[in-house]
Amino acid sequence: GNQALHRFLNIADGVASADGKKIIFSTNLASVRDIDDALIRPGRCFAHVVLPELDVHAAQAVLARLCTKTGTPLGPAWDRLGGSLRKSMS
């Protein structure tokens, strides 16, 4: 009954079958068990990776590195994330 998921699967199957391309998607669901089985079935999903939450210092280090590469000022980027208000980030 999820039309958005149905559309995503149709588009993804078409793109992934063209020239062996892979689609990478991410979610912030609390558990991989919450991911629809249609997305992670064999043949459609080649791997899934669970990343731990970062503490504030690690998150700031990642953001600083990204900002350096893109020439984005760190302060405004950090403020947009509300980083100083959180204990961990994913």
WOBEL-V982987 format. One record per backbone hydrogen bond with DSSP energy under -0.5 kcal/mol. NH is the residue of the N-H (numbers start at 1). CO is the residue of the C=O. E is the energy in kcal/mol with one decimal. If there is no record, write none. Layout:
NH&CO&E  NH&CO&E
This chain:
3&1&-1.0  6&2&-2.2  7&3&-2.5  8&4&-2.4  9&5&-2.7  10&6&-2.0  11&7&-2.5  12&8&-3.2  13&9&-2.5  14&10&-1.6  15&11&-2.5  16&12&-3.1  17&13&-1.5  18&14&-0.5  18&15&-1.0  19&17&-0.7  21&18&-1.5  25&23&-0.5  34&31&-1.8  35&32&-1.4  39&36&-1.6  40&36&-0.9  41&37&-0.6  44&41&-1.8  45&41&-2.4  46&44&-0.6  51&49&-0.6  54&89&-4.2  56&87&-0.9  59&55&-2.5  60&56&-2.3  61&57&-1.8  62&58&-2.2  63&59&-2.6  64&60&-2.6  65&61&-2.0  66&62&-2.4  67&63&-2.9  68&64&-2.3  69&65&-2.0  70&66&-1.8  71&67&-1.5  72&67&-1.6  77&73&-1.3  78&74&-2.8  79&75&-2.4  80&76&-2.1  81&77&-1.2  82&78&-0.7  82&79&-0.8  83&78&-1.7  85&82&-2.0  86&83&-1.2  89&54&-2.8
